[in-house]
């Protein structure tokens, strides 16, 4: 009889003792739904090992057991480390009985190698399958959460659009009456302030409406970006003066870009307004710098302020909807900015350190 057959017969004879010792050391939770299966699976593994030692079983049968155990461990929602620990306890018990077999290490070495091979393969395939099942479960849950989130965003967008449309009607009337008042009473105080605040409110409404808009009948036009900045800074002049902000321009040449002028105006205006709000916390000089660089195929716009540093976590989520660093912010502005820039096949990013918070917008010079 071969050494493999002798060893197999020896382990079969001592199987009750081996299993008892293994169970006494194994990690088996009281509430584990597959508690009874753990002992059955462990016994099968030992039997498979003995069959493999005698070349009576192939790896496919070991994999089938691995898949079964992986499914059970995933359903039980337990740490896979417990399974690895229990498997190695079984391996140790086999080696203990191997030592009591009464043969030299030279004779036993091939058996040791085969036992290690079976257990290593078994653990590898089980952990691999377990990881696949858990990852699939995570992906399915993530997809469900994403779809639910999108549905809620859609409903919220529809509700916002409905409410905002209702706000716009009286707002348009008020703006019209302010213009009439200016014509009849040009010296009347505070009309400029009222008009400016109304237009800012109108701008905020545009932000909300942009989220719910889909295809729009717009025509791409080439326009001078210098004129766009001039328009924006004139519009924001009251807010800039009132906030004691120093505006530093960096436009050294005339640069034309293609796009939807009103949408890009909305992007730049939003970043400027956010910068002004951020500088409210500054005790010293409040500075906003802007410049445009022509890089051949692309134009890069930089707008930066010397306000407080934005932490890394906020930077990562700054362009996501309903995420804001302001106490009373909506979290819509920068989300809309990103949508508009990506619609123009461009890119927008934000960097922040102790000196500056900078927004970089890259736009192609071709349509």
Secondary structure, DSSP 8 states (H G I E B T S, - for coil): --HHHHHHHHHHHTHHHHHHHHHHHS---TT-TTHHHHHHHHHHHHHHHHHHHTT---HHHHHHHHHHHHHHHHHHT--HHHHHHHHHHHHHHHHHHHHTT---HHHHHHHHHHHHHHHHHHHHHHHHHHHHHHHHHHHHHHHHHHHHHHHHHHHHHHHHHHHHHHHHHHHHHHHHHHHHHHHH-TT-TTHHHHHHHHHHHHHHHHHHHHHH--------EEEEHHHHHHHHHHHHHHHHHHTTEEEEEE--S--EEEE-HHHHHHHHHHHHHHHHHHGGG-SS-EEEEEEEEE-SSEEEEEEEE-S----HHHHHHTTSTT--SSTT--S-HHHHHHHHHHHTT-EEEEEE-SS-EEEEEEEES--
